[in-house]
Amino acid sequence: MIEWKSNSKGNDYDIQDFYRQFLKCLYRSGELKKLVYEAQTMAETFNKDPYPLEWICKLWIEFVSEKKNIGLLKDSINNFVSKLEVVGPSASSSICMAKGASYFVDGELSKAREELRKGE
């Protein structure tokens, strides 16, 4: 990846827009492990932007539903969901679905159902 953090010519919006496009490309190419890492990096760098947090939630939901790669986010997903609740409360369906998936993984099926119904 381009060393964007040291790019003194671009403004934050340009870099942020570049990063958004980069995340989409990673998803389309199936590079999900790299996408998780880059979305986490973007979330740390642009900590008021809900976009990378929504990607992380989307990936978590896909990983749980497909029963693969759960370990990539299992220990950190609750932290990312909490951040999304603060910076992007309008993403309530993503929040509820990610929480529901977490409850499902933990075997708390009634709580999972409750959260998933909230996201409808």
C-alpha positions as CSV (number, residue, x, y, z in Angstrom):
1,M,0.0,0.0,0.0
2,I,1.1,3.6,-0.6
3,E,2.6,5.2,2.5
4,W,-0.4,7.4,2.9
5,K,0.3,8.4,6.5
6,S,3.3,10.4,5.4
7,N,1.6,12.0,2.4
8,S,2.0,15.7,3.0
9,K,0.5,16.7,-0.3
10,G,-3.0,15.2,0.2
11,N,-5.5,16.5,2.8
12,D,-7.3,14.2,5.2
13,Y,-10.4,14.0,3.0
14,D,-8.4,12.8,0.0
15,I,-6.6,10.2,2.1
16,Q,-9.9,9.1,3.7
17,D,-11.6,8.8,0.4
18,F,-8.6,6.8,-1.0
19,Y,-8.8,4.5,2.0
20,R,-12.6,3.9,1.5
21,Q,-12.0,2.9,-2.1
22,F,-9.1,0.7,-1.0
23,L,-11.4,-1.2,1.5
24,K,-13.9,-1.8,-1.3
25,C,-11.2,-3.2,-3.6
26,L,-10.0,-5.5,-0.9
27,Y,-13.5,-6.8,-0.3
28,R,-14.1,-7.4,-4.1
29,S,-10.8,-9.2,-4.4
30,G,-11.5,-11.5,-1.4
31,E,-8.6,-10.3,0.6
32,L,-10.6,-10.5,3.9
33,K,-7.7,-10.8,6.3
34,K,-6.1,-7.8,4.9
35,L,-9.4,-6.0,4.8
36,V,-9.9,-6.6,8.6
37,Y,-6.4,-5.2,9.3
38,E,-6.8,-2.1,7.0
39,A,-10.3,-1.4,8.4
40,Q,-8.9,-1.5,11.9
41,T,-6.1,0.8,10.9
42,M,-8.5,3.2,9.2
43,A,-10.7,3.1,12.3
44,E,-7.8,4.1,14.5
45,T,-6.6,6.9,12.1
46,F,-10.0,8.4,11.3
47,N,-11.6,7.7,14.7
48,K,-14.7,9.8,14.0
49,D,-15.6,8.0,10.7
50,P,-18.1,5.2,11.1
51,Y,-17.2,3.7,7.6
52,P,-14.4,1.4,8.7
53,L,-16.4,0.3,11.7
54,E,-19.3,-0.6,9.5
55,W,-16.9,-2.7,7.4
56,I,-15.7,-4.5,10.5
57,C,-19.3,-5.2,11.5
58,K,-20.2,-6.4,8.0
59,L,-17.2,-8.8,8.0
60,W,-18.0,-10.1,11.4
61,I,-21.6,-10.9,10.3
62,E,-20.3,-12.6,7.2
63,F,-17.7,-14.6,9.1
64,V,-20.3,-15.8,11.6
65,S,-22.9,-16.7,9.0
66,E,-20.3,-18.6,6.9
67,K,-18.7,-20.1,10.0
68,K,-15.2,-19.1,9.0
69,N,-12.5,-16.6,10.0
70,I,-14.3,-15.9,13.3
71,G,-11.0,-15.7,15.2
72,L,-10.0,-12.6,13.2
73,L,-12.5,-10.5,15.1
74,K,-13.9,-12.5,18.0
75,D,-11.8,-10.8,20.7
76,S,-12.2,-7.3,19.4
77,I,-15.7,-7.1,17.8
78,N,-17.4,-5.8,20.9
79,N,-15.0,-2.9,21.1
80,F,-15.6,-1.9,17.5
81,V,-19.4,-2.2,17.9
82,S,-19.2,0.1,21.0
83,K,-17.2,2.6,18.9
84,L,-19.7,2.5,16.1
85,E,-22.6,3.1,18.6
86,V,-20.8,6.4,19.5
87,V,-19.6,7.7,16.1
88,G,-22.3,6.2,13.9
89,P,-25.5,5.6,15.8
90,S,-27.5,5.8,12.5
91,A,-25.9,2.4,11.6
92,S,-28.2,0.7,14.1
93,S,-28.9,-2.3,11.8
94,S,-25.2,-3.0,11.5
95,I,-24.8,-2.6,15.3
96,C,-27.7,-4.9,16.1
97,M,-26.7,-7.5,13.6
98,A,-23.1,-7.5,14.9
99,K,-24.2,-7.8,18.5
100,G,-26.6,-10.6,17.5
101,A,-23.8,-12.5,15.7
102,S,-21.7,-12.1,18.9
103,Y,-24.4,-13.5,21.1
104,F,-24.9,-16.4,18.6
105,V,-21.2,-17.3,18.7
106,D,-21.3,-17.2,22.5
107,G,-24.3,-19.6,22.5
108,E,-26.8,-17.0,23.9
109,L,-29.5,-17.6,21.3
110,S,-32.3,-15.7,22.9
111,K,-30.2,-12.6,23.2
112,A,-29.0,-13.1,19.6
113,R,-32.7,-13.2,18.5
114,E,-33.5,-10.1,20.5
115,E,-30.7,-8.1,18.9
116,L,-31.4,-9.3,15.4
117,R,-35.1,-8.3,15.8
118,K,-34.0,-4.8,16.8
119,G,-32.1,-4.5,13.5
120,E,-35.2,-5.3,11.3
